[in-house]
Amino acid sequence: MTDMKRRDFLKTGAAIGAGTLAVTSPLKAQTPAELKKQSKPKKPFSTDPCAVVPLTGKVSCTRIGFGTGMRGYNRESNIVRMEEEKAVSLLRYAYDKGIRLFDMADLYGSHPLVAKALEGKPRDSYTLVSKLWYHDGGLPEQERPDPDVTIKRFLRECKVDYLDVLQIHCMMNGDWAGQFGKQMEIMERLKQEGLIRAHGVSCHANTALGVAAKTLWADVVHVRINHDGARMDGEVEGVVKVTRACHESGVGVIGMKIIGEGTFGEDPEKRKKSVDFVLNLDCVDAFVVGFDEKEHIDELLTNVKASLETMAKNSV
């Protein structure tokens, strides 16, 4: 496909259908952008920390997710480096507590571990997210196969027939939609084939997030966000502004670095403030946290419940 055609693809949004219009009345037709916004159900309010929320029109997940990428690189991460028995027990504990969103990536090497923890669980009871790595370094091999090749390995490692969300990992500039046009087309085809249910990007720059807000291709994004600006991609106000633009365009938003990638570890008040801040935003659908201990899961659930109950009281 030529560069010009790729640009057209990104603008019109093949996820909805290039040039598609749906007539809702004799007087007005809906654009693809309007269709995308309307296809995503509104998030119902609930004081349940693990309430199920919509990411897209076809993908839902629990409000809280288990992030398996803490200190992730070269197919290792905190949980992968952990003793396997403890890691599997930790993942199952989260599942039993109601956390059913599991955030993975090729970079983390966490697919087999999550698969083992979820063995025997109904496939429709959990949501799986993974990511494709296309940067230099980060993986043992130099090759970076296209998504239609890599997805086969991902599904084998996860022991499932489909992934709920597949993203291009770690976008750091505003040119990613042009740079990865070929991969995006393939991922759209994978969605049509039912091997994935949504696609998107994880963003590590405000400029990259801004592109996701404008291209109809992006179904779900990851954004680094907390109240303190720790491990984020700019000032809090600026990140929130672009995140809101993404959300208002119909993109599902998953927050990460909620606990500042562990930098709030010695300050329980900061952890509470960050949870309260993110839950009160109108532009973050769900968020993931990397847990090392069962106590960390319990504390987060307690903090989330307290924040939600306060929100409920204030809305009366």
VMD Tcl script that draws the C-alpha trace (Angstrom):
set ca {
  {0.00 0.00 0.00}
  {1.37 3.47 -0.90}
  {2.10 6.10 1.74}
  {-0.80 8.19 0.42}
  {-3.23 5.28 0.74}
  {-1.96 4.54 4.25}
  {-2.65 8.13 5.25}
  {-6.15 7.79 3.86}
  {-6.58 4.55 5.81}
  {-5.56 6.22 9.07}
  {-7.80 9.22 8.50}
  {-10.94 7.30 7.62}
  {-10.41 4.53 10.14}
  {-10.62 1.04 8.72}
  {-11.73 -0.14 12.16}
  {-15.09 1.31 11.26}
  {-14.88 1.03 7.50}
  {-13.37 3.60 5.18}
  {-16.00 6.01 3.96}
  {-18.82 4.25 5.81}
  {-21.82 6.39 6.72}
  {-24.78 5.27 8.78}
  {-27.98 7.21 8.28}
  {-29.91 7.71 11.51}
  {-32.47 10.11 10.04}
  {-33.35 11.52 6.64}
  {-31.60 14.73 7.63}
  {-28.32 13.62 9.13}
  {-25.66 11.02 8.41}
  {-23.03 9.96 10.93}
  {-19.35 10.12 10.17}
  {-16.99 7.25 11.12}
  {-15.76 9.36 14.05}
  {-19.30 9.79 15.36}
  {-19.97 6.09 14.93}
  {-16.87 5.24 16.91}
  {-17.85 7.52 19.78}
  {-21.35 6.10 19.93}
  {-20.26 2.46 19.72}
  {-18.65 2.62 23.15}
  {-21.18 2.26 25.99}
  {-21.06 4.70 28.87}
  {-19.31 3.53 32.00}
  {-21.89 2.89 34.73}
  {-21.00 4.14 38.18}
  {-20.43 1.47 40.82}
  {-18.71 1.37 44.19}
  {-17.41 -2.10 43.39}
  {-13.62 -1.77 42.95}
  {-13.68 -4.52 40.35}
  {-16.77 -3.44 38.44}
  {-16.76 -4.32 34.76}
  {-16.38 -1.27 32.50}
  {-16.41 -0.86 28.69}
  {-13.16 -0.20 26.81}
  {-14.73 -0.41 23.34}
  {-18.05 -1.48 21.96}
  {-16.82 -5.09 22.01}
  {-14.31 -5.21 24.87}
  {-15.03 -4.82 28.58}
  {-12.75 -5.35 31.56}
  {-12.60 -4.93 35.29}
  {-11.82 -1.42 36.50}
  {-8.55 -2.66 38.02}
  {-6.01 -4.71 36.12}
  {-2.89 -6.67 37.01}
  {0.13 -5.20 35.24}
  {2.83 -7.80 34.59}
  {5.42 -5.38 33.24}
  {6.98 -3.87 36.35}
  {10.66 -3.34 35.43}
  {9.94 -5.21 32.21}
  {12.58 -5.75 29.52}
  {14.08 -8.57 27.45}
  {11.13 -10.89 28.28}
  {11.60 -10.42 32.02}
  {9.77 -8.41 34.66}
  {9.36 -8.42 38.43}
  {6.71 -11.12 38.36}
  {8.54 -13.23 35.76}
  {11.73 -13.08 37.84}
  {9.75 -14.13 40.90}
  {9.61 -17.76 42.02}
  {6.98 -19.28 39.76}
  {4.85 -20.72 42.56}
  {4.59 -17.31 44.20}
  {3.89 -15.55 40.91}
  {1.09 -17.92 39.93}
  {-0.39 -17.71 43.42}
  {-0.31 -13.90 43.23}
  {-2.07 -13.83 39.86}
  {-4.72 -16.29 41.04}
  {-5.22 -14.28 44.23}
  {-5.93 -11.20 42.11}
  {-8.39 -13.18 39.97}
  {-10.19 -14.51 43.06}
  {-10.41 -10.96 44.43}
  {-12.17 -9.86 41.24}
  {-9.28 -8.41 39.22}
  {-9.82 -9.94 35.78}
  {-7.81 -7.65 33.48}
  {-4.29 -8.93 32.81}
  {-1.86 -6.63 31.04}
  {1.00 -8.41 29.28}
  {3.58 -7.81 26.54}
  {6.18 -9.67 24.54}
  {8.73 -7.41 26.23}
  {7.72 -8.75 29.67}
  {7.74 -12.47 28.82}
  {4.61 -12.89 30.94}
  {2.32 -14.79 28.56}
  {3.10 -18.34 29.82}
  {2.88 -17.27 33.46}
  {-0.54 -15.66 33.06}
  {-1.71 -18.69 31.07}
  {-0.71 -21.02 33.89}
  {-2.45 -18.86 36.50}
  {-5.68 -18.74 34.48}
  {-5.71 -22.43 33.58}
  {-9.24 -23.77 33.98}
  {-10.84 -20.33 34.26}
  {-13.64 -19.52 31.80}
  {-12.23 -17.54 28.88}
  {-15.04 -15.00 29.05}
  {-14.28 -14.28 32.71}
  {-11.06 -12.34 32.05}
  {-9.59 -9.80 29.63}
  {-6.14 -10.21 28.08}
  {-4.05 -7.35 26.73}
  {-0.68 -7.79 25.05}
  {1.73 -5.65 23.08}
  {4.07 -5.95 20.10}
  {7.63 -4.63 20.45}
  {9.21 -3.05 17.35}
  {12.09 -1.03 18.80}
  {15.74 -1.99 18.64}
  {16.87 -4.07 21.61}
  {14.46 -5.23 24.29}
  {14.06 -8.77 22.91}
  {16.65 -11.55 22.62}
  {16.29 -11.81 18.83}
  {16.75 -9.09 16.22}
  {13.81 -10.05 14.01}
  {10.52 -8.17 14.37}
  {7.90 -10.21 12.49}
  {4.64 -8.64 11.41}
  {1.58 -9.01 13.70}
  {0.03 -11.84 11.68}
  {3.11 -13.93 12.42}
  {3.60 -12.87 16.03}
  {-0.05 -13.32 17.02}
  {0.24 -17.07 16.42}
  {2.99 -17.33 19.04}
  {1.14 -15.04 21.45}
  {-1.98 -17.22 21.28}
  {0.06 -20.38 21.85}
  {1.85 -18.85 24.83}
  {-1.41 -17.55 26.32}
  {-3.27 -20.80 25.48}
  {-6.27 -18.93 24.09}
  {-8.01 -18.51 20.74}
  {-8.03 -14.71 20.79}
  {-6.64 -11.70 22.61}
  {-8.99 -8.96 23.74}
  {-6.56 -6.14 22.98}
  {-3.32 -6.09 20.97}
  {-1.24 -2.92 20.94}
  {1.94 -1.58 19.41}
  {4.19 -1.05 22.40}
  {5.81 2.16 23.62}
  {5.02 4.86 21.06}
  {7.26 7.85 21.75}
  {6.58 10.36 18.97}
  {3.88 11.78 16.75}
  {4.89 9.81 13.66}
  {3.90 6.32 14.79}
  {0.78 6.15 12.60}
  {2.91 6.67 9.50}
  {5.79 4.53 10.71}
  {3.64 1.52 11.55}
  {0.99 1.80 8.84}
  {1.67 -1.71 7.53}
  {1.40 -3.27 11.01}
  {-1.79 -1.35 11.69}
  {-3.41 -2.68 8.52}
  {-2.47 -6.22 9.51}
  {-3.86 -5.74 13.03}
  {-7.13 -4.50 11.56}
  {-7.29 -7.71 9.52}
  {-6.58 -9.77 12.65}
  {-9.53 -8.05 14.30}
  {-11.78 -8.86 11.38}
  {-10.64 -12.49 11.63}
  {-11.48 -12.62 15.35}
  {-7.92 -13.26 16.56}
  {-8.02 -9.96 18.44}
  {-11.02 -7.87 19.44}
  {-9.39 -4.45 19.58}
  {-6.10 -2.80 18.68}
  {-4.21 0.30 19.68}
  {-0.99 1.62 21.18}
  {0.69 2.14 24.52}
  {2.00 5.70 24.67}
  {5.14 7.04 26.29}
  {4.87 10.58 24.96}
  {2.12 13.17 24.89}
  {2.65 13.65 21.15}
  {2.03 9.95 20.56}
  {-1.16 10.09 22.62}
  {-2.32 13.09 20.65}
  {-2.11 11.08 17.42}
  {-4.19 8.31 18.98}
  {-6.92 10.85 19.67}
  {-7.05 11.80 15.98}
  {-6.77 8.48 14.17}
  {-9.84 6.27 14.08}
  {-7.64 3.18 14.04}
  {-6.84 3.34 17.76}
  {-9.38 1.40 19.82}
  {-7.49 1.30 23.15}
  {-4.50 3.22 24.50}
  {-2.32 2.98 27.57}
  {-1.37 6.29 29.18}
  {1.00 7.01 32.08}
  {-0.98 9.00 34.62}
  {-1.06 9.83 38.33}
  {-1.56 12.87 40.54}
  {2.13 13.53 41.10}
  {3.57 13.43 37.58}
  {5.86 10.55 38.52}
  {7.09 8.49 35.54}
  {4.71 10.46 33.30}
  {5.16 12.07 29.90}
  {4.66 15.69 30.87}
  {2.94 17.92 33.38}
  {-0.17 16.37 34.89}
  {-2.51 18.97 33.43}
  {-1.17 18.49 29.92}
  {-1.36 14.69 30.08}
  {-4.94 14.85 31.37}
  {-5.91 17.21 28.56}
  {-4.65 14.91 25.81}
  {-6.02 11.82 27.59}
  {-9.44 13.47 27.69}
  {-9.23 14.21 23.96}
  {-8.51 10.52 23.37}
  {-11.41 9.41 25.51}
  {-13.82 11.88 23.95}
  {-12.92 10.54 20.51}
  {-14.19 7.11 21.59}
  {-10.85 5.50 22.48}
  {-10.71 3.18 25.49}
  {-8.14 4.44 28.02}
  {-6.12 2.23 30.36}
  {-4.05 4.13 32.92}
  {-0.63 2.94 34.04}
  {2.03 4.18 36.49}
  {-0.80 4.85 38.95}
  {1.57 4.17 41.85}
  {4.39 5.94 40.02}
  {6.05 2.65 39.05}
  {6.65 1.94 42.73}
  {7.94 5.42 43.60}
  {5.03 5.88 46.04}
  {6.03 2.70 47.86}
  {7.09 4.42 51.05}
  {4.17 6.84 51.18}
  {0.71 5.31 51.70}
  {-0.92 8.74 51.52}
  {0.48 9.28 48.03}
  {-0.91 5.93 46.97}
  {-4.34 6.93 48.25}
  {-4.19 10.35 46.58}
  {-3.18 8.85 43.26}
  {-6.03 6.33 43.29}
  {-8.48 9.07 44.23}
  {-7.15 11.33 41.48}
  {-7.42 8.74 38.72}
  {-10.86 7.50 39.76}
  {-12.19 11.05 39.70}
  {-11.00 11.63 36.15}
  {-13.67 11.31 33.48}
  {-11.22 10.05 30.87}
  {-9.66 6.86 32.31}
  {-11.73 3.70 31.93}
  {-9.50 1.24 33.77}
  {-6.00 1.10 35.19}
  {-3.30 -1.48 35.79}
  {-0.90 -1.84 38.70}
  {2.09 -4.13 39.11}
  {1.72 -6.14 42.29}
  {4.56 -7.91 44.09}
  {2.65 -9.06 47.18}
  {-0.92 -10.04 48.04}
  {-0.95 -7.22 50.59}
  {-0.48 -4.74 47.75}
  {-3.63 -6.06 46.09}
  {-5.60 -5.80 49.33}
  {-4.46 -2.24 49.94}
  {-5.35 -1.09 46.45}
  {-8.80 -2.64 46.63}
  {-9.38 -0.90 49.97}
  {-8.23 2.47 48.61}
  {-10.34 2.16 45.46}
  {-13.45 1.21 47.41}
  {-12.97 4.14 49.82}
  {-12.59 6.59 46.92}
  {-15.63 5.27 45.11}
  {-17.79 5.41 48.23}
  {-16.72 9.02 48.81}
  {-17.59 9.84 45.20}
  {-21.01 8.26 45.67}
  {-21.70 10.31 48.81}
  {-20.57 13.55 47.14}
  {-22.86 12.96 44.17}
  {-26.00 12.78 46.33}
}
mol new
graphics top color blue
foreach p $ca { graphics top sphere $p radius 0.5 }
foreach p [lrange $ca 0 end-1] q [lrange $ca 1 end] { graphics top cylinder $p $q radius 0.2 }
display resetview
